[in-house]
Amino acid sequence: MTQALLIRGGTVVNTDREFQADVLCADGRIIAVGETAATLAPAGAQTLDATGQYVMPGGIDPHTHMQLPFMGTVTMDDFYTGTAAALAGGTTSIIDFVIPDPQQELMDAWRTWRGWAEKSASDYMFHVAITWWGDSVSRDMGTLVQQEGVNSFKHFMAYKNAIMCDDETLVNSFRRCLELGAMPTVHAENGEMVYLLQQELARKGLTGPEGHPLSRPPVVEGEAANRAIAIADVFGIPIYVVHVSCIEAADAIARARARGQRVYGEVLAGHLLLDDSVYRHPDFATAAAHVMSPPFRPTGHQEHLWRALQSGTLHTTATDHCTFCAAQKAAGRDLFAKIPNGCGGVEERMAVLWHEGVNSGRLTPSEFVTVTSANAARLFNVYPQKGCVAAGADADLVLWDPAATKTISVKTQFSKGDFNIFEGRQVRGLPSHTISRGAVVWANGDLRAVAGAGRYVKRPAFGTQFTAAGKRLEALKPQPVARPA
């Protein structure tokens, strides 16, 4: 049991409104919000003065890769260091990924990742990747949904000869997701085209990091997004497109939504702020540090992504936090295709989005909450347990000081990565305190993360999107034509 915590004098921000209120937390939950909170506080309760600050739901990062084995190495951040860094930045929950090897039983991979995650400092959840298809995969998907609280499955349309899903696997998995009430998610890049372009660029001598974005141009992301959306449309199932990085993919989602299809999009903080000039940096280590997929895009795509986020075409913000150090990235010194893909950001996401979004007028504080926590909680069916400041919700909160400033630097970050893609950016608006299940884990620069304090959160299947989808499928159910014999 944690000590009761009373937060006084702040402005509570939820997805629908802002209002002045005290907040009382006890036993890991929010007990009261409003005038009664102070009167219900027990003797000896810890008190935080939030005057001049916002009290918001802790961030949910729906796309991280902690302790990821990839391309022969393992990321620098494990589940403790990665979630501790998240807490320092105001993020109190992550959704990571179980990624089975081709032909590996899903439940075997599941047990491995769950074991790694037991050291998490924050609450965590998992998407499970479908990397091949067979009867055991279909069976294990059912076990994961019905017994383990998994309600989303990831499909990599890239990484040929490794974890890439072909169309047959996509079709079978999407159909199974529909039966189970689980959200299919996709990494949308045409893996066949990427593989071909990688080979062609190498033959032309374009082997450095500058070749990376050329091998994965926006059109290959747009094609894959359109294909995945079309498959989902055939089955009438909702679909979630991860790390949308370009105009082509965002427009594919916008067109589908305009038709009434339930398609949801995620955008990374990095894709909103950085462009592809980073790959032409004269220092190999700097250029290689930015290698991730999809890559950062030419100038112009960033503003389009902001507008898609503002308009509701894109729904969530994430980081794809995946930290490889310079020595690991150096594996691709002779060929960009061998550079382990990944960048950090779980610690910086909230601050850079507030600075570039709220301070610029692109987002209101309530819209900030919507895209940093509430929508992720809704889409993956843990709302209002997460993503909401309300009685009964988990006491995952961030006290946000809109006047606080800092300059982002790898020298002061808590992530174990040795590079920061936001290096040197000055931001205004930072968490003064982060509360995880009622415990203060970040207080004005003092990180109090505890290994193993985070809990695995089960997510029920058949969220509201599936209820509506089922009704729509029934309404449109084809009927045979009765003809005389």
Buried (B, 14 or more C-beta within 10 A) or exposed (E): EBBBBBBBBBBBBBBEEBEEBBBBBBEBBBBBBBEBBBEBBEEEBBBBEBEEBBBBBBBBBBBBBBBBEBBEBBBBBBBBBBBBBBBBBBBBBBBBBBBBEEEBBBBEBBEBBBEBBEBBBBBBBBBBBBBBBEEBBBBBBEEBBEEBBBBBBBBBBBBBEEBBBEEEBBBBBBBBBBBBBBBBBBBBBBBBBBBBBBEEBBEEEBBBBBBBBBBBBBEBBBBBBBBBBEBBBEBBBBBBBBBBBBBBBBBBBBBBBEEEBBBBBBBBBBBBBBBBBBBEBEEBBBBBBBBBBBBBBBEEBBEBBBEBBBEBBBBBBBBBBBBBBBEBBBBBBEBBBBBBBBBBBBBBBBBBBBBBBBEEEBBEBBBBBBBBBBBBBBBBBBBBBBBBBBBEBBBBBBBBBBEBEBEBEBEEBBBBBBBBBBBEBEBBBBBBBBBBBBBBBBBEEEBBBBBEBBBBBEBEBBBEBBEEBBEEEEEEEEEEEEEEE
